[in-house]
Protein backbone atom coordinates (compact mmCIF):
# COMPACT_ATOMS: atom_id res chain seq x y z
CA UNK A 1 0.00 0.00 0.00
CA UNK A 2 2.83 2.38 0.90
CA UNK A 3 4.50 1.59 -2.43
CA UNK A 4 1.30 2.39 -4.31
CA UNK A 5 0.89 5.71 -2.50
CA UNK A 6 4.53 6.54 -3.18
CA UNK A 7 4.13 5.77 -6.89
CA UNK A 8 0.97 7.87 -7.04
CA UNK A 9 2.76 10.77 -5.35
CA UNK A 10 5.64 10.51 -7.82
CA UNK A 11 3.21 10.40 -10.75
CA UNK A 12 1.35 13.50 -9.50
CA UNK A 13 4.68 15.31 -9.06
CA UNK A 14 5.81 14.44 -12.60
CA UNK A 15 2.48 15.57 -14.07
CA UNK A 16 2.68 18.85 -12.12
CA UNK A 17 6.23 19.42 -13.40
CA UNK A 18 5.15 18.76 -16.99
CA UNK A 19 2.23 21.18 -16.57
CA UNK A 20 4.52 23.93 -15.26
CA UNK A 21 7.02 23.43 -18.10
CA UNK A 22 4.27 23.54 -20.72
CA UNK A 23 2.74 26.65 -19.21
CA UNK A 24 6.15 28.34 -19.06
CA UNK A 25 6.84 27.41 -22.66
CA UNK A 26 3.46 28.78 -23.69
CA UNK A 27 4.02 31.96 -21.69
CA UNK A 28 7.41 32.58 -23.27
CA UNK A 29 5.97 32.06 -26.75
CA UNK A 30 3.13 34.55 -26.44
CA UNK A 31 3.65 37.62 -28.57
CA UNK A 32 7.06 36.52 -29.90
CA UNK A 33 7.05 36.81 -33.67
CA UNK A 34 9.07 35.29 -36.47
CA UNK A 35 9.04 38.31 -38.76
CA UNK A 36 10.59 36.62 -41.76
CA UNK A 37 7.00 36.62 -43.04
CA UNK A 38 3.87 38.54 -42.21
CA UNK A 39 2.58 37.57 -38.79
CA UNK A 40 -1.06 37.19 -37.91
CA UNK A 41 -1.80 38.22 -34.33
CA UNK A 42 -4.95 37.30 -32.47
CA UNK A 43 -5.82 39.91 -29.82
CA UNK A 44 -6.93 37.15 -27.45
CA UNK A 45 -3.42 35.67 -27.49
CA UNK A 46 -1.61 38.88 -26.67
CA UNK A 47 0.34 38.99 -23.45
CA UNK A 48 -0.19 42.13 -21.37
CA UNK A 49 3.29 43.41 -20.65
CA UNK A 50 4.54 44.11 -17.16
CA UNK A 51 5.40 47.79 -17.56
CA UNK A 52 2.97 48.71 -14.79
CA UNK A 53 4.65 46.41 -12.30
CA UNK A 54 8.14 47.57 -13.19
CA UNK A 55 7.61 51.34 -13.13
CA UNK A 56 4.27 51.67 -11.32
CA UNK A 57 2.57 53.92 -13.86
CA UNK A 58 -0.98 55.10 -13.43
CA UNK A 59 -3.65 56.36 -15.79
CA UNK A 60 -4.52 59.97 -15.05
CA UNK A 61 -7.33 62.03 -16.56
CA UNK A 62 -6.04 65.33 -17.95
CA UNK A 63 -9.24 66.82 -19.37
CA UNK A 64 -12.80 65.68 -19.99
CA UNK A 65 -15.91 66.86 -21.81
CA UNK A 66 -14.51 66.58 -25.34
CA UNK A 67 -16.50 65.40 -28.35
CA UNK A 68 -14.69 62.65 -30.27
CA UNK A 69 -11.12 64.03 -30.07
CA UNK A 70 -9.08 62.99 -33.08
CA UNK A 71 -5.60 64.53 -33.00
CA UNK A 72 -3.32 65.92 -30.28
CA UNK A 73 -0.57 68.48 -30.94
CA UNK A 74 1.66 70.14 -28.33
CA UNK A 75 2.64 73.69 -29.27
CA UNK A 76 4.53 74.10 -25.97
CA UNK A 77 5.06 72.34 -22.67
CA UNK A 78 1.91 73.99 -21.30
CA UNK A 79 -0.32 74.11 -24.39
CA UNK A 80 -2.06 71.27 -26.18
CA UNK A 81 -4.35 71.53 -29.21
CA UNK A 82 -7.01 68.88 -29.82
CA UNK A 83 -9.26 68.45 -32.85
CA UNK A 84 -12.87 67.44 -32.24
CA UNK A 85 -14.58 65.55 -35.04
CA UNK A 86 -17.43 68.09 -35.06
CA UNK A 87 -15.06 70.81 -36.31
CA UNK A 88 -13.46 72.59 -33.35
CA UNK A 89 -9.80 72.89 -32.41
CA UNK A 90 -9.79 72.95 -28.61
CA UNK A 91 -7.08 74.43 -26.41
CA UNK A 92 -5.78 72.76 -23.25
CA UNK A 93 -3.68 75.25 -21.30
CA UNK A 94 -1.79 73.93 -18.28
CA UNK A 95 -4.06 70.86 -18.28
CA UNK A 96 -7.23 72.99 -18.30
CA UNK A 97 -9.67 72.84 -21.20
CA UNK A 98 -10.46 76.38 -22.29
CA UNK A 99 -14.14 77.07 -23.07
CA UNK A 100 -13.36 78.95 -26.29
CA UNK A 101 -12.03 76.89 -29.23
CA UNK A 102 -9.01 78.15 -31.11
CA UNK A 103 -11.26 77.98 -34.17
CA UNK A 104 -14.20 76.04 -35.60
CA UNK A 105 -14.73 74.92 -39.18
CA UNK A 106 -18.43 75.52 -39.95
CA UNK A 107 -18.29 73.49 -43.16
CA UNK A 108 -17.25 70.23 -41.51
CA UNK A 109 -19.36 67.13 -42.19
CA UNK A 110 -19.40 64.69 -39.27
CA UNK A 111 -22.32 62.39 -40.01
CA UNK A 112 -20.22 59.25 -39.59
CA UNK A 113 -16.52 58.61 -39.12
CA UNK A 114 -15.56 61.72 -41.07
CA UNK A 115 -15.15 65.26 -39.71
CA UNK A 116 -12.25 67.39 -38.52
CA UNK A 117 -9.53 64.80 -38.21
CA UNK A 118 -5.76 65.22 -38.53
CA UNK A 119 -3.75 68.12 -37.11
CA UNK A 120 -0.02 68.72 -37.48
CA UNK A 121 2.45 71.40 -36.43
CA UNK A 122 4.97 72.92 -38.83
CA UNK A 123 8.62 71.99 -38.12
CA UNK A 124 9.26 75.76 -38.03
CA UNK A 125 6.21 76.48 -35.87
CA UNK A 126 8.16 78.60 -33.40
CA UNK A 127 8.88 81.02 -36.26
CA UNK A 128 5.83 80.82 -38.54
CA UNK A 129 3.04 79.52 -36.20
CA UNK A 130 1.66 77.29 -38.98
CA UNK A 131 -0.68 74.37 -38.28
CA UNK A 132 -2.09 71.89 -40.81
CA UNK A 133 -5.52 70.29 -40.64
CA UNK A 134 -7.47 67.73 -42.65
CA UNK A 135 -11.28 67.87 -42.68
CA UNK A 136 -14.26 66.45 -44.53
CA UNK A 137 -16.99 68.59 -46.05
CA UNK A 138 -19.95 68.19 -48.39
CA UNK A 139 -19.42 68.98 -52.07
CA UNK A 140 -22.79 68.63 -53.73
CA UNK A 141 -23.97 65.09 -53.03
CA UNK A 142 -20.47 63.86 -52.28
CA UNK A 143 -18.00 64.23 -49.44
CA UNK A 144 -14.44 65.40 -49.90
CA UNK A 145 -11.41 65.94 -47.70
CA UNK A 146 -9.21 68.99 -47.87
CA UNK A 147 -5.90 69.90 -46.28
CA UNK A 148 -5.49 73.48 -45.09
CA UNK A 149 -2.71 75.50 -43.49
CA UNK A 150 -3.65 77.63 -40.48
CA UNK A 151 -1.96 80.55 -38.77
CA UNK A 152 -2.06 80.19 -34.99
CA UNK A 153 -2.62 83.67 -33.57
CA UNK A 154 -2.78 82.64 -29.93
CA UNK A 155 -6.42 83.14 -29.01
CA UNK A 156 -7.64 82.25 -32.48
CA UNK A 157 -6.46 80.74 -35.76
CA UNK A 158 -7.23 81.56 -39.38
CA UNK A 159 -7.03 79.57 -42.61
CA UNK A 160 -3.88 80.89 -44.25
CA UNK A 161 -3.94 78.64 -47.33
CA UNK A 162 -5.74 75.66 -48.81
CA UNK A 163 -3.09 73.11 -49.78
CA UNK A 164 -5.06 70.29 -51.36
CA UNK A 165 -8.74 69.69 -52.10
CA UNK A 166 -11.04 67.11 -53.68
CA UNK A 167 -9.63 64.10 -51.80
CA UNK A 168 -12.32 61.38 -51.95
CA UNK A 169 -14.14 61.01 -48.64
CA UNK A 170 -17.22 59.32 -47.22
CA UNK A 171 -18.97 58.78 -43.91
CA UNK A 172 -16.62 55.79 -43.51
CA UNK A 173 -12.96 55.29 -44.52
CA UNK A 174 -12.14 58.99 -44.63
CA UNK A 175 -8.49 58.89 -43.50
CA UNK A 176 -7.07 61.45 -42.59
CA UNK A 177 -3.93 61.58 -40.42
CA UNK A 178 -1.47 64.39 -41.19
CA UNK A 179 2.08 64.51 -39.89
CA UNK A 180 5.46 65.92 -40.83
CA UNK A 181 8.26 63.45 -41.45
CA UNK A 182 11.94 63.86 -40.59
CA UNK A 183 12.37 65.14 -44.15
CA UNK A 184 10.14 68.15 -43.32
CA UNK A 185 7.51 66.94 -45.82
CA UNK A 186 3.83 66.69 -44.91
CA UNK A 187 2.34 63.19 -45.13
CA UNK A 188 -1.42 62.69 -45.42
CA UNK A 189 -3.28 59.37 -45.18
CA UNK A 190 -6.46 58.95 -47.22
CA UNK A 191 -9.14 56.27 -47.07
CA UNK A 192 -10.80 54.44 -49.93
CA UNK A 193 -14.08 56.27 -49.16
CA UNK A 194 -15.87 52.87 -49.26
CA UNK A 195 -15.07 52.58 -52.99
CA UNK A 196 -12.26 50.10 -52.68
CA UNK A 197 -11.22 50.15 -56.34
CA UNK A 198 -9.84 53.70 -56.07
CA UNK A 199 -7.03 52.49 -53.80
CA UNK A 200 -5.39 50.99 -56.93
CA UNK A 201 -6.31 53.92 -59.21
CA UNK A 202 -3.38 56.31 -59.69
CA UNK A 203 -5.79 58.95 -60.95
CA UNK A 204 -7.48 59.06 -57.54
CA UNK A 205 -6.07 60.42 -54.28
CA UNK A 206 -8.18 57.95 -52.26
CA UNK A 207 -6.65 54.91 -50.56
CA UNK A 208 -3.17 56.41 -50.55
CA UNK A 209 -0.50 58.02 -48.44
CA UNK A 210 0.26 61.44 -49.91
CA UNK A 211 3.41 63.54 -49.57
CA UNK A 212 3.67 67.29 -50.11
CA UNK A 213 5.76 70.33 -49.35
CA UNK A 214 4.56 72.61 -46.57
CA UNK A 215 3.18 75.05 -49.16
CA UNK A 216 1.10 72.33 -50.82
CA UNK A 217 3.35 71.80 -53.83
CA UNK A 218 4.49 68.38 -55.01
CA UNK A 219 8.05 67.46 -53.92
CA UNK A 220 10.42 66.93 -56.82
CA UNK A 221 11.58 63.60 -55.35
CA UNK A 222 8.13 62.03 -54.99
CA UNK A 223 8.13 58.49 -56.43
CA UNK A 224 5.55 59.23 -59.14
CA UNK A 225 6.17 62.28 -61.38
CA UNK A 226 3.87 65.25 -60.73
CA UNK A 227 1.85 63.26 -58.21
CA UNK A 228 1.17 63.63 -54.50
CA UNK A 229 0.98 59.82 -54.22
CA UNK A 230 3.70 58.35 -52.03
CA UNK A 231 2.19 54.85 -51.66
CA UNK A 232 -1.04 53.20 -52.84
CA UNK A 233 -3.27 50.25 -52.01
CA UNK A 234 -4.48 51.40 -48.57
CA UNK A 235 -7.96 50.86 -47.19
CA UNK A 236 -7.99 53.33 -44.31
CA UNK A 237 -4.77 54.32 -42.54
CA UNK A 238 -5.20 56.45 -39.42
CA UNK A 239 -1.75 56.33 -37.82
CA UNK A 240 1.76 57.13 -39.07
CA UNK A 241 5.07 57.46 -37.24
CA UNK A 242 8.80 57.33 -38.01
CA UNK A 243 11.17 54.96 -36.25
CA UNK A 244 13.99 56.73 -34.37
CA UNK A 245 17.42 56.00 -35.76
CA UNK A 246 16.29 54.42 -39.03
CA UNK A 247 13.72 56.99 -40.14
CA UNK A 248 11.50 54.13 -41.34
CA UNK A 249 7.84 55.14 -41.66
CA UNK A 250 5.24 52.78 -40.18
CA UNK A 251 1.47 53.05 -40.66
CA UNK A 252 -1.56 51.43 -39.07
CA UNK A 253 -4.44 50.39 -41.30
CA UNK A 254 -8.00 49.16 -40.81
CA UNK A 255 -8.90 45.86 -42.46
CA UNK A 256 -12.23 44.86 -44.03
CA UNK A 257 -15.50 44.81 -42.10
CA UNK A 258 -17.63 42.15 -43.84
CA UNK A 259 -19.22 44.38 -46.49
CA UNK A 260 -15.90 44.67 -48.35
CA UNK A 261 -14.15 41.50 -47.22
CA UNK A 262 -13.76 39.05 -44.33
CA UNK A 263 -13.67 40.75 -40.93
CA UNK A 264 -10.27 41.41 -39.41
CA UNK A 265 -7.07 41.87 -41.34
CA UNK A 266 -5.96 45.05 -39.56
CA UNK A 267 -2.37 45.91 -40.41
CA UNK A 268 0.88 47.56 -39.46
CA UNK A 269 2.86 48.41 -42.60
CA UNK A 270 6.45 49.48 -43.20
CA UNK A 271 5.96 52.28 -45.71
CA UNK A 272 8.40 52.60 -48.63
CA UNK A 273 8.15 55.18 -51.40
CA UNK A 274 6.30 54.14 -54.52
CA UNK A 275 5.11 50.77 -53.19
CA UNK A 276 1.70 49.14 -53.51
CA UNK A 277 0.20 47.76 -50.27
CA UNK A 278 -2.38 45.62 -51.98
CA UNK A 279 -5.86 46.75 -51.02
CA UNK A 280 -8.30 45.51 -52.24
CA UNK A 281 -6.41 42.92 -54.33
CA UNK A 282 -4.83 41.32 -51.25
CA UNK A 283 -5.63 41.54 -47.56
CA UNK A 284 -5.30 39.44 -44.39
CA UNK A 285 -2.51 36.89 -45.09
CA UNK A 286 -2.92 36.86 -48.85
CA UNK A 287 0.15 37.61 -50.98
CA UNK A 288 0.74 38.78 -54.50
CA UNK A 289 4.05 39.54 -56.14
CA UNK A 290 4.61 43.26 -56.63
CA UNK A 291 2.55 44.15 -53.54
CA UNK A 292 3.96 44.69 -50.05
CA UNK A 293 2.82 42.42 -47.22
CA UNK A 294 2.11 43.96 -43.81
CA UNK A 295 4.60 43.62 -40.98
CA UNK A 296 1.76 42.60 -38.66
CA UNK A 297 -1.80 41.48 -39.31
CA UNK A 298 -4.51 41.37 -36.62
CA UNK A 299 -7.51 39.05 -36.77
CA UNK A 300 -10.01 39.51 -35.12
CA UNK A 301 -9.97 43.26 -35.70
CA UNK A 302 -8.53 45.72 -33.18
CA UNK A 303 -9.22 48.87 -35.29
CA UNK A 304 -5.79 50.58 -35.05
CA UNK A 305 -5.61 54.36 -35.15
CA UNK A 306 -3.09 57.03 -34.02
CA UNK A 307 0.54 55.92 -33.68
CA UNK A 308 3.84 57.06 -32.22
CA UNK A 309 7.36 55.90 -31.35
CA UNK A 310 8.29 56.61 -27.75
CA UNK A 311 11.53 58.56 -27.30
CA UNK A 312 11.23 59.90 -23.74
CA UNK A 313 13.09 59.03 -20.55
CA UNK A 314 10.11 58.59 -18.23
CA UNK A 315 9.50 55.00 -19.36
CA UNK A 316 12.87 53.59 -20.47
CA UNK A 317 11.26 50.17 -21.06
CA UNK A 318 9.33 51.75 -23.95
CA UNK A 319 12.31 53.42 -25.61
CA UNK A 320 11.90 53.19 -29.42
CA UNK A 321 8.74 51.10 -29.07
CA UNK A 322 5.93 51.59 -31.58
CA UNK A 323 2.67 52.39 -29.77
CA UNK A 324 -0.71 52.68 -31.45
CA UNK A 325 -4.26 53.35 -30.31
CA UNK A 326 -6.98 50.72 -30.51
CA UNK A 327 -10.62 51.60 -31.11
CA UNK A 328 -12.35 48.22 -31.17
CA UNK A 329 -9.47 46.74 -29.20
CA UNK A 330 -9.91 49.44 -26.51
CA UNK A 331 -6.33 50.01 -25.47
CA UNK A 332 -2.80 50.75 -26.64
CA UNK A 333 -0.71 48.21 -28.53
CA UNK A 334 3.04 47.98 -28.03
CA UNK A 335 5.41 46.69 -30.72
CA UNK A 336 9.04 46.03 -29.74
CA UNK A 337 11.72 45.84 -32.42
CA UNK A 338 15.05 44.04 -32.29
CA UNK A 339 18.02 46.12 -31.12
CA UNK A 340 20.25 44.24 -33.56
CA UNK A 341 17.86 44.55 -36.52
CA UNK A 342 15.31 47.39 -36.09
CA UNK A 343 13.26 46.02 -39.01
CA UNK A 344 12.44 42.87 -37.06
CA UNK A 345 9.56 42.68 -34.58
CA UNK A 346 10.40 40.81 -31.40
CA UNK A 347 7.23 41.14 -29.36
CA UNK A 348 3.68 42.47 -29.62
CA UNK A 349 1.71 43.14 -26.45
CA UNK A 350 -1.02 45.34 -25.08
CA UNK A 351 -0.33 47.85 -22.32
CA UNK A 352 -2.19 46.72 -19.24
CA UNK A 353 -4.33 48.74 -16.86
CA UNK A 354 -5.93 50.88 -19.58
CA UNK A 355 -9.67 50.31 -19.36
CA UNK A 356 -11.22 53.56 -20.57
CA UNK A 357 -12.87 52.36 -23.77
CA UNK A 358 -12.10 53.19 -27.39
CA UNK A 359 -8.84 55.06 -27.98
CA UNK A 360 -8.30 57.17 -31.11
CA UNK A 361 -5.00 58.97 -30.56
CA UNK A 362 -1.77 58.46 -28.65
CA UNK A 363 1.00 61.07 -28.45
CA UNK A 364 4.12 61.75 -26.44
CA UNK A 365 4.06 65.03 -24.55
CA UNK A 366 7.04 67.38 -24.13
CA UNK A 367 7.13 66.16 -20.52
CA UNK A 368 7.80 62.59 -21.65
CA UNK A 369 4.38 61.33 -20.50
CA UNK A 370 2.15 59.37 -22.88
CA UNK A 371 -1.13 61.10 -23.69
CA UNK A 372 -4.11 59.40 -25.31
CA UNK A 373 -7.66 60.36 -26.25
CA UNK A 374 -10.82 58.29 -26.00
CA UNK A 375 -13.42 58.02 -28.75
CA UNK A 376 -16.38 56.73 -26.77
CA UNK A 377 -18.81 59.30 -28.16
CA UNK A 378 -18.22 58.31 -31.77
CA UNK A 379 -21.39 56.21 -31.95
CA UNK A 380 -19.63 52.89 -31.48
CA UNK A 381 -18.45 53.07 -27.89
CA UNK A 382 -19.91 52.88 -24.42
CA UNK A 383 -20.04 56.43 -23.10
CA UNK A 384 -18.53 56.82 -19.64
CA UNK A 385 -18.83 59.73 -17.24
CA UNK A 386 -17.04 62.83 -18.50
CA UNK A 387 -16.35 61.41 -21.97
CA UNK A 388 -14.54 62.02 -24.06
CA UNK A 389 -11.28 62.29 -22.11
CA UNK A 390 -7.63 62.86 -22.67
CA UNK A 391 -5.63 60.67 -20.32
CA UNK A 392 -1.94 60.22 -19.72
CA UNK A 393 0.37 57.58 -18.33
CA UNK A 394 2.56 58.94 -15.53
CA UNK A 395 4.83 57.27 -12.97
CA UNK A 396 2.91 56.38 -9.83
N, C-alpha and C positions, 0 to 999 in steps of 0.2 A: 504493500500500500504506500509506504514511504517513497519507494522507487517511482511509483506511478505519479505521485504528487510532485516529486522532484522533476520528472520528465515534463509534466504539464507546466510547471513553473518555468523551466528552460524554454519550452516552446512559446509560451506567452512572451517571455523576454525577447526571443529572436524575432517574433512577429512585431513587437513594439519597436525594436531597433530598425527593422525593415521599413515600417511605417514612417519613422522619423527621417530616415535617409531619403525615402521617396518624396516626402513633403519638402525637405530641404532642397532636393534637386529641382522640384517643381517651383519652389520659391525663387531659387537662383535663376531659373529660366524665364520667369515672367518679365516681359518688357525688353528682353535682350534680343536684338535684331541682327540677322545676317543681311547686311545691306548690299550684297552683291547683286541682288534683284529687288524689285519692288516688294515691300512687306505689307501684308494685310494685317491690321491691328483691330481686334475686337475690344470695344470699350470695357466689356465685362471682365476681360482678362488683365486689364491694366493694374499694375501694382501702384498703390499710393506711396509716394516717396516719403522719407522720414525727415524732411526738412524741418517740420514743426518741432519734432523732438530734439533735433540737434541745435537749433538756434532759438527755439521758443518764440516763433512769430505769432502775431495775432491779427485778426481781421478787424479793421477799424473803419467806421463810417466817417467819411469826410464831409459830404453834403448829401441832401435828400431833396425830394420834390421835383426831380427832373422828369421830362417826358421823352422817353426813348433816346437817351444820349447815344451818340454814334462815334464821335472822335474826340480825343483829348489832346490839347497842345499846351505846353508850358512856355509862356513868353518871358517868364522870370521865375525866380525861386518862390515868389509869393503870389504869382498870378497864373491861373489856369483858364483856358478857353475850352468850352464844350459845345459841340453842335447838338441840337435837338432835332429829331427827324421832322418835326412840324415847321422848321424854318428859322429858329432862333439860334444865335450864337450867344451862349451864356458866359458870364464872367464869375469865376471863383477867386476872390481876393483874400489871401491869408486864411484859406479854408472856410470862407463864408460866401455863400451864393448871393450875389447881388440881385436885387429885384428887377433892375433894368437890364435887358439884353444889350450886348454890344451892337447888334443889329438884327433885323429880322427880314427874311426874304418873303415878300407877300405872294410871289408867284409860285412858291413851292407846292408840288403835289405830293401828298403823303397818304394816299388811299390804301396802300398796302405796305410793301417793304421799302418802297422808294421814299424820297424826301430830301432833306438836307443831310448829306452823308459825310464825305471826307473833308478834312481840314488839315492844312499843312502850313508850316512856317518857313519863310524864305531863309536860306543859309546866311543872308546878309540882313536879317531882320533888325538887328540892333541899329543899322544905318538907314534902311529904307522902310521899315515897318510894314512890309508886305505879308499878307496871308493869302492862301489859295483854298478855294472851296469847290466842291462838286455837289450839284443839286439837280433834282428832277423837276420838270415842269410840263404842263400840258401845251402841246402844239397842235391845234386843231383837235382831231380825234385821237391823236397819238401822244405818247409821252417821250420826252427826250431828256438827256442829261447835258449839262453844260459845266465848263470849268471857268471860274472867274478869279481874278486877282483883286484883293481888297487892300485898302490902306487903313491900318489900325491907327486911329486918332485918339486913343486913350479911352474916352467915354463913349465913343461911337466908332463905326467903321463905314467906309463907303466903297462901292464897286469902282475900282480904278480902271479895270480893263477886262473885257471878255476874251479869254484865251482860246476856247474851243467850244463849239456848239454842235447840235444835231447828232449827239451820240445816242444810239438806240437805247431806249429805256422801257420799262413796263412796271406794273405793280409788283412783279416778282423779278428776281435776277437783274437788278439794276446796278450792280457794282456797289460803291464807287469810291475805293480807297485812294487817297492821294498822298504822296510822300516824296521828299527829295532824297536822292541817292547820294553816295559819297562823291559822285561825279558832278554834283550840283545840277543835275537834270531832274525834272519833275516827272514822276511815274504815276500813271492813272490806271486803275483796274476798271474794266467794263464787263457787264454781264451779257448773256446772250438774249436778254429781254424776252425770254420764253419762246424765242424762235431759234432753235438750236443750230440750224443750218448756217446762220450768219457767223458763227464762230470760226468757220473754215473759209469764209468769203473775205478776200483781201480788199474788196471794195466797201466793206462795212467796218465801222469802228467797234461793233459789238462783239463780245466774247474775246477780248484782247487784253493785253497790257500795253499801254501807250507810253511814249517817252517824248518829252518836249523840253525846249528851253524855257526859262522863267518868263520870257515875254510871249510865249505861245507859239514861237516859230519851231520848225522841224530841225532837229540837230543834224548836222552834215554827216555824222557818223552813225546815224540810225541804220539798222540792217537792211531795210527796204527803201530804195530811193524815193524821196519826196513823200514819205509816208510816216505818220505818227506811230505805226504799228511796230512794237518791239518784239512781242510774241503773240501767237494766235492759238486757237483751239482751247479756250477757257469757257467754262460754264458760268461760274460766278465767283470770282476771287474777291475776298473782302479783307485780306491781310497781307502785307508785304514788309519785309525787313531784311537788312544786309548783315551778313555774318562778320563780326569783328576779325580783323587780321586778313581774311581772304577776300572780303568784299563781295562774296557770293550772295546773290539775291534769292530769297526763299519766299514762296507765296502759299497761302492757304486757299483752298477751293472747295465749294460745295458740290457734292455729287448729286445724281438724279433723285427724284422724289416720286417714283411710280409713274406719273403721267408722261415722263420723258425717258424712263429707263428704270431698271431695278433699283429699289431703295438702297441707300448707302453709297459707298464709293467716294466718300470725302477724301481730299488729297492734301498733301504737302508736296510742293514742286520746287526743284532747284531750277531757277529761271536763267536761261541763256539766250542771248540775243539771236533773233531770227528763227527760233525753234517753234515747232508745232507740238502742242501738248494734247492733241488728240480728240477733244470733244467736238462733235458727238460720235465720231467714228469709233473711238475706243474709250473705255471707262472701266472702273473697278480694276480687275487684274488682267484685262485684255491687253494685247500688245500688237503693234503693227510697225513694221520697219519704216523709218523716216519720221516717227512720232515719239516724243519723249515720255517715258514712263514716270509716274510719280515716285518720289523718295519713300513716301508713306501713304498707305490707303487705309481708310477706316470704315469698316462695316460691322455692325449697324452704324448709322450716321451719328456724328457728334455735332455737325453744323459749325465748322471752324470760322472764326471771324478775325478781329484785329490781332496783330502779331508784333513781336519785338524780340531782340536779343538783349539779354541783361548784361550790363557792363559796370554796375556799381560795386561798392565795397561792403554794403550792408549785409548782403547775403552771398558770401564767397562761394558757397556750394552751387550757386546758380550762374557763376561767371561763364559767359559765352554760351549759355543755354538759350535755346529757342523756345519762347513761351507764346502760346496763342489762346485766345478766348474761345469758349465753347458756348453756343446757344442751346441747342438741344442737349448737349452733354453737360450743361450747367456746371462749368468750372473753368480751370486753366490747365492746359496741357503743357507738359515739359518734355523737350527733346534734347538729349545730351549727345554731343558729337565726340568722336575720338580725338584725343590730344595729338596722337601721332598722325592721323589722317582726318582733318576736319570735314571731309566730304562723307565720312562714314558715321552713321547713327549707331550709338552704343545702347541707348536705353530710351524708352518712351514711358512716361508715367504721368499721373494726374496729381497736381498739388492737393494735399489733403486739408480738411478743415474749412473749405470754402463751400458754404451751403446757402447761397443767397439767390439762387435761381439762374436765369439765363444771363450770360455775360457777352457783351458785344465788343468791348474794347479793353486792351491792356497796354499800359504805357509806363515807362520808367520816369520818375520825377527827378528834378535836379537834386533832390535830397537823397537819391538812391533808393527810395521806397518804390514799391510796385503798386501802381494805381490801376483800378479797373472799374468799368461801368456796367451796371445791369441793364437788361432790356426786357424787363418783366411786363411793361405796359405796351408791348408791341403787338398785342393781340394773340400771342401764342404762349405767353407765360402765366404763371400764377402770381398775381399782384400781392406783394407784401406791404406792410405798413411803411409809409414814407417813400415808396418807390416812385421813380427810379432813383437809385443811389450811385454815388461814386465811393468806392471803398479803397483802402490801401492795406498792403501787408507791411507791418512794422515789427521790429524786435519787441518781444514781450518783456 
